[in-house]
Amino acid sequence: MRTLMLFSLAWALALPRALTAQTPLPEPGSRVRVWTRLGGLGMSAERKVGRILAVRADTLLLGEAERGDSLLLLVPQIVRLEISRGRRTHRTRGALIGLAAGASLGAFAGYLSGDDPPRTAGFLSGDLGGPSTAAEKAVVTGVAFGLVGSLVGVIVGWRRTDDWADVPLDRVTLSIAPGPSEGVGLSVAAQF
């Protein structure tokens, strides 16, 4: 019985290192976005963006660009952590979204305008520009609105933004405490 208890205790003491092995935090100088628990409740999170000034096993020193001061964060208070992989534009995506939206809206509006009434006489009758069908209008306005939408999408997508990547945070902890009547208690907690 005593051998089983010693074996269980040795196994339990070795297990925390395997379960709480944390993913290494980003290096100093990295631009990060951090969400931390507000107060002690853990119900809501506050987002902060800045550069890492220093990293220790249980703390992170963050230099905030918005306010120009530094902030010391405890690693257990960090709910989510993202690292910037650089800045990029979204011109192509903006152009494609603008093209699709503009062409759809233009084609829909052109088709809804319906067929032109037939003209019997006048300056625009005959070969110079007779009546148009709803389908012809849909094509013309779809192309026109698509080009304008594409241009607007390129302009909107020109702004540079950060490309963020999640940093996995291991949230499994194991604790051992004296139990009732000279026993040992084992507690495993997982945070999602």
Stockholm file with secondary structure:
# STOCKHOLM 1.0

chainA/1-192         MRTLMLFSLAWALALPRALTAQTPLPEPGSRVRVWTRLGGLGMSAERKVGRILAVRADTLLLGEAERGDSLLLLVPQIVRLEISRGRRTHRTRGALIGLAAGASLGAFAGYLSGDDPPRTAGFLSGDLGGPSTAAEKAVVTGVAFGLVGSLVGVIVGWRRTDDWADVPLDRVTLSIAPGPSEGVGLSVAAQF
#=GR chainA/1-192 SS CHHHHHHHHHHHHHHHHHHSCCCCCCCTTCEEEEEEESTTTCSSEEEEEEEEEEECSSEEEEEETTTSCEEEEEGGGEEEEEEEEEEECCHHHHHHHHHHHHHHHHHHHHHHTCCCCCCCSSTTSGGGTCCCCHHHHHHHHHHHHHHHHHHHHHHHHTSCEEEEEECCCCCEEEEEEECSSSCEEEEEEECC
#=GC SS_cons         CHHHHHHHHHHHHHHHHHHSCCCCCCCTTCEEEEEEESTTTCSSEEEEEEEEEEECSSEEEEEETTTSCEEEEEGGGEEEEEEEEEEECCHHHHHHHHHHHHHHHHHHHHHHTCCCCCCCSSTTSGGGTCCCCHHHHHHHHHHHHHHHHHHHHHHHHTSCEEEEEECCCCCEEEEEEECSSSCEEEEEEECC
//
